[in-house]
Every structure is written in structure tokens, then in C-alpha cells.
Amino acid sequence: MKFVPLLVIIFCSLLAIPSAKTGPAEDARNKAEKLKKAGNWKESFEAYKGLLMDEGNSGKVAAEDLQSAWDSLNRLGQVVLMDEFLESVIKKYPQDWRVLFRAGSLYMRANSWGFIIGGEFKRGHHRGGGKRVNTQQRDRVRALSLMEQAMKAAGDDEDKAAVAGLYLEFANAIGSNRGRSESW
């Protein structure tokens, strides 16, 4: 019976500790997810982009935000914005291996063609002039570069399964569209 008041105090103090799933960032993420589920692709993309550019976002959550932003951008049909967006995220997270890895994976799955218009590359469809180009090899090289940067940043991460996934994806990217020879 002496321990009942102590247990009540401990229980009340545990209730007072905020959970990791609350706060402005999580509220913004929930709002972005609702926009995505409702098919509001532009607003969803802008919300996820805002989350990615905010301070304090990193790791697995930031990588998932990047994936969701990319999905929204694809559904919006604005693949022309993809390169600029991915490069801005890469610049913001130069040491976050999960974000670098996800960006590399997205380059591997990107629409691999576009047009050169006035000396500038525009990914995806374009009405009018311009020279159509294939970017598959360019995207593969950028993806390999990002994945190598991610492997260096992963270092001694405790999540060995995630790091193993990085290595496996890197191996798949090396052999991508190569059959069994000339992966280099």
C-alpha cells in the first residue's frame, strides 16, 4: 500500500511526456498525407516539399517524405520539375544516407527521357521543338553516385537491415539493364 502513491505519481508523469508522433511537423505530415489520399497532388507535393525543407526533418521520415513528394509530383504529371526538386533535397541532406539512398532509387525509376530546349534539359514530354534525348545512363550514373555517397554516410548505422537494403539496391543499380555482362 505504501507504493500506490508512488505508482500514481509515476503513471501521471508518464502521461505528461509527449509522444514522438505529436508536434507541428507531424501535424503537417498528417495534413500532407490527407491531401495525397484525396488526390490533391499539387498541394500534397507542396506540403511534403515544405516538410523536407524544414529544419529537424531527417532519417527514415525524411526519406518517406521524399518518396511521397515524388509520388505526388508524378501523379501531377510534372516530371519536368523532378530534377530541380531532387537536387535541392540532396543539397539539403548531404550526410543523411537514407535521403541520399532514396534519391538514388528515385533516379533509377525516373522517366528516362526528355528534350533539350535552348541548351537546357527538360525531363518528360514537351509540345513543340527540341531534341529528344534518352537519360537512362545519365540517371543511372547519378543514382550510383548518390548510393555510393549514402554508403559512406551510413557508416556504423545500427539498422543493419536497412544498410543491407542499401547495398542490395546499389548492386541492382550497377547491373541495371546490363544482363550478365558489362555492368561497369
Secondary structure, DSSP 8 states (H G I E B T S, - for coil): -THHHHHHHHHHHHHHS--TT-SHHHHHHHHHHHHHHTT-HHHHHHHHHHHHHSTT--HHHHHHHHHHHHHHHHHHT-GGGHHHHHHHHHHH-TT-HHHHHHHHHHHHHS--EEEEETTEEEES--SS--EEEE-HHHHHHHHHHHHHHHHHHHTT-S-HHHHHHHHHHHHHHHTTT-TTS---
